[in-house]
Amino acid sequence: MSMVDDGTERGNEAVDEPGWEVDPDDESGAAVVAAVGRQIKAWREAAGLRAGELGSMLGYGEDLIYKVEGGSRIPRPEFMDAVDVAVGAGGKLAAMKPDIAEVRYPRKIRELAKLEAAAVELSAYGSHNIHGLLQTEEYARALFGMRRPSFSHDDVERLVAARVARQSIFSRSPAPELSFVQEEVTLRRHLGGRMVWRRQLEHLLEVSELRHVEIQVMPTSRDEHAGMGGEMQVLKFKDGSAVGRSEGDFGSRPVSDPKHLRIIELRCGIIRAQALNPRESRAFIEQVLGET
């Protein structure tokens, strides 16, 4: 999940990009970034360096150093490695990279990623585009790039990185059971251009070969369809609890109430029954790919 390392142009005339600013509403994330900033400042002062001097050593503006130290800027891994060497921290600052890795992503995405990381079963229906867990990096970048109002370049890269990071769910051990139903139109819409679209279809075929993954296609020709309300998803956990979300229902927010979950699960089950089975779906995707 190619950007300028710290979100600014190098040199004293560096211009900040807003995508990596700390979200003021993200209290837990802001606390982590502030703690890292204090450590960087302490090591800089212990090394006898002024902020401008450290910035010059690293090739960045003095203002960026003050923002990172003040907790209003999220430092990237490359910055942490460079400052660690510059102040002689002996790896102690670089070791804090995992602490700030997650907070680079928007809070809602972090919360979703935590749920997915704990899930033992996931069922999802996608109606407008390929489900995020199934997207290639190129497809995700094209998708975020066409949003209106438009995202900044850094915002797009930040969101793409977060989406790609979530896909570690496929390599988890023990592996969760993953079931996806994709609307036919999501396979035929050339989002990102023909080559991006083609690679996305190839990726779907690759993922469908995993033993714990089922991908089904809902043909446009179906006379009955239980998912006309929009996309939905259900996550189940080891302790028997579950969380679901259905577009347009329950405020489109995640729900855990058994009565609400039963409705979403019912719809997901009917959708899977109405869609092509996994083997038929794979053949369908291969057919679409062959038409390109």
C-alpha beads as a LAMMPS data file, in Angstrom:
LAMMPS data file: protein, C-alpha beads

292 atoms
290 bonds

1 atom types
1 bond types

-500.0 500.0 xlo xhi
-500.0 500.0 ylo yhi
-500.0 500.0 zlo zhi

Masses

1 110.0

Atoms # bond

1 1 1 0.000 0.000 0.000
2 1 1 4.876 6.116 -5.027
3 1 1 4.735 8.936 -2.763
4 1 1 7.172 11.438 -1.387
5 1 1 8.316 9.804 1.830
6 1 1 6.828 12.243 4.301
7 1 1 4.113 13.829 2.239
8 1 1 6.103 16.999 1.530
9 1 1 8.476 18.235 -1.100
10 1 1 12.063 18.160 0.011
11 1 1 13.994 21.226 1.021
12 1 1 13.234 24.305 3.086
13 1 1 10.430 25.318 0.736
14 1 1 8.566 22.067 1.404
15 1 1 4.817 22.174 0.942
16 1 1 2.663 20.086 3.234
17 1 1 0.055 17.788 1.751
18 1 1 -3.090 17.411 3.922
19 1 1 -3.501 13.694 3.463
20 1 1 -1.131 12.793 6.262
21 1 1 -2.302 15.288 8.815
22 1 1 -3.646 13.836 12.058
23 1 1 -7.423 13.563 12.191
24 1 1 -8.438 15.740 15.182
25 1 1 -11.433 13.465 15.824
26 1 1 -9.211 10.386 16.064
27 1 1 -8.235 10.693 19.722
28 1 1 -6.450 7.348 20.044
29 1 1 -4.504 7.867 16.827
30 1 1 -3.580 11.421 17.791
31 1 1 -2.279 10.193 21.148
32 1 1 0.025 7.671 19.470
33 1 1 1.395 10.247 17.013
34 1 1 1.924 12.769 19.820
35 1 1 3.873 10.223 21.886
36 1 1 6.117 9.400 18.928
37 1 1 6.662 13.110 18.290
38 1 1 7.780 13.678 21.880
39 1 1 10.291 10.848 21.589
40 1 1 11.726 12.292 18.373
41 1 1 12.089 15.712 20.015
42 1 1 13.766 14.219 23.091
43 1 1 16.300 12.328 20.967
44 1 1 16.957 15.396 18.794
45 1 1 17.637 17.587 21.820
46 1 1 19.820 14.900 23.396
47 1 1 21.859 14.874 20.188
48 1 1 22.300 18.660 20.472
49 1 1 20.458 19.398 17.236
50 1 1 18.033 22.198 16.461
51 1 1 14.958 21.356 14.403
52 1 1 16.345 23.183 11.376
53 1 1 19.622 21.294 11.625
54 1 1 17.860 17.944 11.780
55 1 1 15.697 18.948 8.829
56 1 1 18.796 19.868 6.815
57 1 1 20.440 16.541 7.650
58 1 1 17.375 14.667 6.446
59 1 1 16.681 16.934 3.484
60 1 1 13.342 18.196 4.807
61 1 1 12.035 21.555 5.936
62 1 1 12.255 22.747 9.535
63 1 1 8.471 23.149 9.618
64 1 1 7.983 19.435 8.976
65 1 1 10.206 18.538 11.941
66 1 1 8.172 20.783 14.226
67 1 1 4.909 19.274 12.972
68 1 1 6.090 15.709 13.551
69 1 1 7.427 16.563 17.008
70 1 1 4.238 18.439 17.841
71 1 1 2.070 15.460 16.944
72 1 1 0.235 17.117 14.057
73 1 1 2.026 15.142 11.348
74 1 1 2.084 11.369 10.905
75 1 1 5.686 10.269 10.188
76 1 1 6.185 7.541 7.618
77 1 1 8.495 4.532 8.054
78 1 1 11.248 6.040 5.894
79 1 1 11.234 9.205 7.978
80 1 1 11.479 7.212 11.207
81 1 1 14.443 5.232 9.870
82 1 1 16.235 8.391 8.751
83 1 1 15.685 10.325 11.977
84 1 1 16.751 7.304 14.030
85 1 1 20.140 7.315 12.301
86 1 1 20.475 11.114 12.387
87 1 1 20.001 11.405 16.168
88 1 1 21.816 8.182 17.043
89 1 1 18.790 6.467 18.579
90 1 1 20.246 3.037 17.877
91 1 1 17.010 1.646 16.464
92 1 1 14.778 2.844 19.294
93 1 1 12.871 5.325 17.122
94 1 1 12.729 2.957 14.172
95 1 1 11.230 0.371 16.516
96 1 1 8.215 2.646 16.969
97 1 1 7.137 2.194 13.344
98 1 1 4.565 -0.506 14.185
99 1 1 3.014 1.851 16.744
100 1 1 2.191 4.417 14.075
101 1 1 1.580 2.045 11.161
102 1 1 -2.126 1.622 11.830
103 1 1 -2.923 5.231 12.691
104 1 1 -1.937 6.332 9.202
105 1 1 -5.228 4.901 8.035
106 1 1 -8.614 6.543 8.694
107 1 1 -10.222 5.441 11.945
108 1 1 -13.219 3.761 10.285
109 1 1 -10.910 1.649 8.138
110 1 1 -8.823 0.664 11.164
111 1 1 -11.947 -0.450 12.975
112 1 1 -13.067 -2.505 9.968
113 1 1 -9.615 -4.061 9.619
114 1 1 -9.674 -5.138 13.281
115 1 1 -13.041 -6.831 12.798
116 1 1 -11.826 -8.605 9.676
117 1 1 -8.641 -9.705 11.424
118 1 1 -10.696 -11.370 14.178
119 1 1 -13.379 -12.894 11.944
120 1 1 -13.597 -16.645 11.361
121 1 1 -16.212 -16.198 8.656
122 1 1 -17.072 -13.406 6.243
123 1 1 -19.975 -13.207 3.806
124 1 1 -20.292 -10.238 1.472
125 1 1 -22.372 -9.058 -1.472
126 1 1 -21.033 -6.347 -3.794
127 1 1 -23.357 -4.478 -6.114
128 1 1 -21.485 -1.469 -7.535
129 1 1 -17.824 -2.468 -7.655
130 1 1 -15.528 -5.329 -6.722
131 1 1 -15.414 -5.908 -2.950
132 1 1 -12.456 -4.126 -1.329
133 1 1 -10.815 -7.353 -0.159
134 1 1 -10.811 -8.627 -3.750
135 1 1 -9.479 -5.486 -5.416
136 1 1 -6.079 -5.184 -7.031
137 1 1 -4.020 -2.161 -6.027
138 1 1 -4.509 -0.623 -9.480
139 1 1 -8.262 -1.106 -9.368
140 1 1 -8.501 0.381 -5.880
141 1 1 -6.417 3.392 -6.936
142 1 1 -8.662 3.977 -9.954
143 1 1 -11.760 3.654 -7.788
144 1 1 -10.571 6.189 -5.198
145 1 1 -9.278 8.453 -7.948
146 1 1 -12.716 8.838 -9.508
147 1 1 -14.496 9.813 -6.287
148 1 1 -16.205 13.218 -6.205
149 1 1 -15.464 15.498 -4.465
150 1 1 -12.003 14.339 -5.406
151 1 1 -9.391 13.101 -2.945
152 1 1 -5.894 14.569 -2.912
153 1 1 -3.082 12.382 -4.238
154 1 1 -1.937 11.595 -0.706
155 1 1 -5.480 10.749 0.377
156 1 1 -5.803 8.304 -2.519
157 1 1 -2.497 6.612 -1.686
158 1 1 -3.390 6.459 1.991
159 1 1 -6.716 4.767 1.248
160 1 1 -5.174 2.376 -1.258
161 1 1 -2.505 1.374 1.255
162 1 1 -5.148 0.713 3.897
163 1 1 -7.212 -1.402 1.493
164 1 1 -4.231 -3.477 0.401
165 1 1 -3.167 -4.015 4.039
166 1 1 -6.593 -5.476 4.848
167 1 1 -6.017 -8.220 2.293
168 1 1 -3.667 -9.988 4.682
169 1 1 -6.874 -11.774 5.731
170 1 1 -6.280 -14.209 2.850
171 1 1 -2.975 -15.442 4.303
172 1 1 -4.104 -15.747 7.922
173 1 1 -3.657 -19.033 9.740
174 1 1 -6.020 -20.553 10.591
175 1 1 -7.768 -19.251 7.513
176 1 1 -11.238 -17.714 7.848
177 1 1 -14.033 -18.834 5.535
178 1 1 -14.614 -16.088 2.977
179 1 1 -17.643 -15.890 0.705
180 1 1 -18.271 -13.178 -1.874
181 1 1 -21.135 -12.593 -4.313
182 1 1 -20.416 -10.078 -7.056
183 1 1 -22.999 -8.492 -9.307
184 1 1 -22.311 -9.257 -12.979
185 1 1 -22.021 -5.561 -13.811
186 1 1 -19.024 -5.242 -11.460
187 1 1 -17.173 -7.702 -13.692
188 1 1 -18.043 -5.909 -16.917
189 1 1 -17.445 -2.282 -15.936
190 1 1 -13.993 -1.203 -17.185
191 1 1 -13.046 0.862 -14.128
192 1 1 -9.495 2.138 -14.497
193 1 1 -9.272 1.172 -18.150
194 1 1 -9.132 -2.112 -20.026
195 1 1 -5.772 -3.345 -18.690
196 1 1 -6.617 -2.550 -15.047
197 1 1 -9.970 -4.267 -15.527
198 1 1 -8.380 -7.322 -17.157
199 1 1 -5.836 -7.711 -14.345
200 1 1 -8.697 -7.399 -11.847
201 1 1 -10.525 -10.304 -13.474
202 1 1 -7.338 -12.377 -13.470
203 1 1 -6.914 -11.598 -9.781
204 1 1 -10.437 -12.808 -9.040
205 1 1 -9.625 -16.126 -10.707
206 1 1 -6.422 -16.440 -8.665
207 1 1 -8.196 -15.725 -5.381
208 1 1 -11.017 -18.129 -6.235
209 1 1 -8.480 -20.969 -6.250
210 1 1 -7.907 -20.585 -2.497
211 1 1 -9.627 -23.384 -0.605
212 1 1 -11.204 -21.071 1.966
213 1 1 -12.573 -18.582 -0.575
214 1 1 -15.781 -18.784 -2.590
215 1 1 -16.607 -16.208 -5.256
216 1 1 -20.031 -16.258 -6.875
217 1 1 -21.549 -14.144 -9.630
218 1 1 -25.099 -12.802 -9.620
219 1 1 -26.200 -12.690 -13.277
220 1 1 -28.037 -9.589 -14.443
221 1 1 -30.591 -11.885 -16.099
222 1 1 -31.970 -13.186 -12.777
223 1 1 -35.733 -12.636 -12.414
224 1 1 -35.528 -12.548 -8.607
225 1 1 -32.876 -10.865 -6.483
226 1 1 -32.772 -10.521 -2.681
227 1 1 -30.042 -7.902 -2.755
228 1 1 -31.744 -5.006 -4.516
229 1 1 -31.282 -2.850 -1.409
230 1 1 -27.517 -2.673 -1.974
231 1 1 -24.296 -4.175 -0.667
232 1 1 -24.123 -6.080 2.613
233 1 1 -21.650 -7.989 4.752
234 1 1 -21.636 -10.275 7.788
235 1 1 -18.602 -11.038 9.962
236 1 1 -18.694 -13.905 12.459
237 1 1 -16.247 -14.443 15.318
238 1 1 -14.873 -17.334 17.350
239 1 1 -17.028 -16.580 20.395
240 1 1 -20.221 -16.888 18.356
241 1 1 -20.854 -13.153 18.070
242 1 1 -21.293 -11.394 14.731
243 1 1 -21.459 -7.967 13.116
244 1 1 -23.353 -7.091 9.968
245 1 1 -23.967 -4.116 7.738
246 1 1 -26.564 -3.607 5.032
247 1 1 -26.624 -0.555 2.790
248 1 1 -29.747 1.473 3.441
249 1 1 -30.805 -0.529 6.516
250 1 1 -30.226 0.326 10.189
251 1 1 -28.649 3.631 9.208
252 1 1 -26.104 1.736 7.069
253 1 1 -24.113 1.260 10.286
254 1 1 -22.615 -1.987 11.636
255 1 1 -25.105 -3.844 13.812
256 1 1 -24.800 -6.720 16.267
257 1 1 -28.403 -6.981 17.458
258 1 1 -29.551 -10.599 16.752
259 1 1 -32.816 -9.436 15.142
260 1 1 -30.995 -7.138 12.734
261 1 1 -28.311 -9.723 12.020
262 1 1 -30.929 -12.348 11.214
263 1 1 -32.338 -10.097 8.470
264 1 1 -28.921 -9.496 6.898
265 1 1 -27.922 -13.154 7.147
266 1 1 -31.223 -14.212 5.584
267 1 1 -30.643 -11.932 2.620
268 1 1 -27.028 -13.054 2.210
269 1 1 -28.141 -16.681 2.213
270 1 1 -30.813 -16.115 -0.412
271 1 1 -28.396 -14.118 -2.561
272 1 1 -25.889 -16.982 -2.515
273 1 1 -28.648 -19.410 -3.511
274 1 1 -29.779 -17.155 -6.370
275 1 1 -26.263 -16.574 -7.723
276 1 1 -24.223 -18.932 -9.885
277 1 1 -22.385 -21.534 -7.818
278 1 1 -18.595 -21.097 -7.389
279 1 1 -17.696 -23.398 -10.303
280 1 1 -20.193 -21.744 -12.637
281 1 1 -18.992 -18.337 -11.456
282 1 1 -15.385 -19.141 -12.242
283 1 1 -16.380 -20.211 -15.737
284 1 1 -18.387 -16.998 -16.087
285 1 1 -15.391 -14.833 -15.083
286 1 1 -13.182 -16.729 -17.525
287 1 1 -15.772 -16.079 -20.248
288 1 1 -15.824 -12.347 -19.486
289 1 1 -12.042 -12.271 -19.462
290 1 1 -11.967 -14.059 -22.805
291 1 1 -14.183 -11.367 -24.310
292 1 1 -11.616 -8.643 -23.598

Bonds

1 1 2 3
2 1 3 4
3 1 4 5
4 1 5 6
5 1 6 7
6 1 7 8
7 1 8 9
8 1 9 10
9 1 10 11
10 1 11 12
11 1 12 13
12 1 13 14
13 1 14 15
14 1 15 16
15 1 16 17
16 1 17 18
17 1 18 19
18 1 19 20
19 1 20 21
20 1 21 22
21 1 22 23
22 1 23 24
23 1 24 25
24 1 25 26
25 1 26 27
26 1 27 28
27 1 28 29
28 1 29 30
29 1 30 31
30 1 31 32
31 1 32 33
32 1 33 34
33 1 34 35
34 1 35 36
35 1 36 37
36 1 37 38
37 1 38 39
38 1 39 40
39 1 40 41
40 1 41 42
41 1 42 43
42 1 43 44
43 1 44 45
44 1 45 46
45 1 46 47
46 1 47 48
47 1 48 49
48 1 49 50
49 1 50 51
50 1 51 52
51 1 52 53
52 1 53 54
53 1 54 55
54 1 55 56
55 1 56 57
56 1 57 58
57 1 58 59
58 1 59 60
59 1 60 61
60 1 61 62
61 1 62 63
62 1 63 64
63 1 64 65
64 1 65 66
65 1 66 67
66 1 67 68
67 1 68 69
68 1 69 70
69 1 70 71
70 1 71 72
71 1 72 73
72 1 73 74
73 1 74 75
74 1 75 76
75 1 76 77
76 1 77 78
77 1 78 79
78 1 79 80
79 1 80 81
80 1 81 82
81 1 82 83
82 1 83 84
83 1 84 85
84 1 85 86
85 1 86 87
86 1 87 88
87 1 88 89
88 1 89 90
89 1 90 91
90 1 91 92
91 1 92 93
92 1 93 94
93 1 94 95
94 1 95 96
95 1 96 97
96 1 97 98
97 1 98 99
98 1 99 100
99 1 100 101
100 1 101 102
101 1 102 103
102 1 103 104
103 1 104 105
104 1 105 106
105 1 106 107
106 1 107 108
107 1 108 109
108 1 109 110
109 1 110 111
110 1 111 112
111 1 112 113
112 1 113 114
113 1 114 115
114 1 115 116
115 1 116 117
116 1 117 118
117 1 118 119
118 1 119 120
119 1 120 121
120 1 121 122
121 1 122 123
122 1 123 124
123 1 124 125
124 1 125 126
125 1 126 127
126 1 127 128
127 1 128 129
128 1 129 130
129 1 130 131
130 1 131 132
131 1 132 133
132 1 133 134
133 1 134 135
134 1 135 136
135 1 136 137
136 1 137 138
137 1 138 139
138 1 139 140
139 1 140 141
140 1 141 142
141 1 142 143
142 1 143 144
143 1 144 145
144 1 145 146
145 1 146 147
146 1 147 148
147 1 148 149
148 1 149 150
149 1 150 151
150 1 151 152
151 1 152 153
152 1 153 154
153 1 154 155
154 1 155 156
155 1 156 157
156 1 157 158
157 1 158 159
158 1 159 160
159 1 160 161
160 1 161 162
161 1 162 163
162 1 163 164
163 1 164 165
164 1 165 166
165 1 166 167
166 1 167 168
167 1 168 169
168 1 169 170
169 1 170 171
170 1 171 172
171 1 172 173
172 1 173 174
173 1 174 175
174 1 175 176
175 1 176 177
176 1 177 178
177 1 178 179
178 1 179 180
179 1 180 181
180 1 181 182
181 1 182 183
182 1 183 184
183 1 184 185
184 1 185 186
185 1 186 187
186 1 187 188
187 1 188 189
188 1 189 190
189 1 190 191
190 1 191 192
191 1 192 193
192 1 193 194
193 1 194 195
194 1 195 196
195 1 196 197
196 1 197 198
197 1 198 199
198 1 199 200
199 1 200 201
200 1 201 202
201 1 202 203
202 1 203 204
203 1 204 205
204 1 205 206
205 1 206 207
206 1 207 208
207 1 208 209
208 1 209 210
209 1 210 211
210 1 211 212
211 1 212 213
212 1 213 214
213 1 214 215
214 1 215 216
215 1 216 217
216 1 217 218
217 1 218 219
218 1 219 220
219 1 220 221
220 1 221 222
221 1 222 223
222 1 223 224
223 1 224 225
224 1 225 226
225 1 226 227
226 1 227 228
227 1 228 229
228 1 229 230
229 1 230 231
230 1 231 232
231 1 232 233
232 1 233 234
233 1 234 235
234 1 235 236
235 1 236 237
236 1 237 238
237 1 238 239
238 1 239 240
239 1 240 241
240 1 241 242
241 1 242 243
242 1 243 244
243 1 244 245
244 1 245 246
245 1 246 247
246 1 247 248
247 1 248 249
248 1 249 250
249 1 250 251
250 1 251 252
251 1 252 253
252 1 253 254
253 1 254 255
254 1 255 256
255 1 256 257
256 1 257 258
257 1 258 259
258 1 259 260
259 1 260 261
260 1 261 262
261 1 262 263
262 1 263 264
263 1 264 265
264 1 265 266
265 1 266 267
266 1 267 268
267 1 268 269
268 1 269 270
269 1 270 271
270 1 271 272
271 1 272 273
272 1 273 274
273 1 274 275
274 1 275 276
275 1 276 277
276 1 277 278
277 1 278 279
278 1 279 280
279 1 280 281
280 1 281 282
281 1 282 283
282 1 283 284
283 1 284 285
284 1 285 286
285 1 286 287
286 1 287 288
287 1 288 289
288 1 289 290
289 1 290 291
290 1 291 292
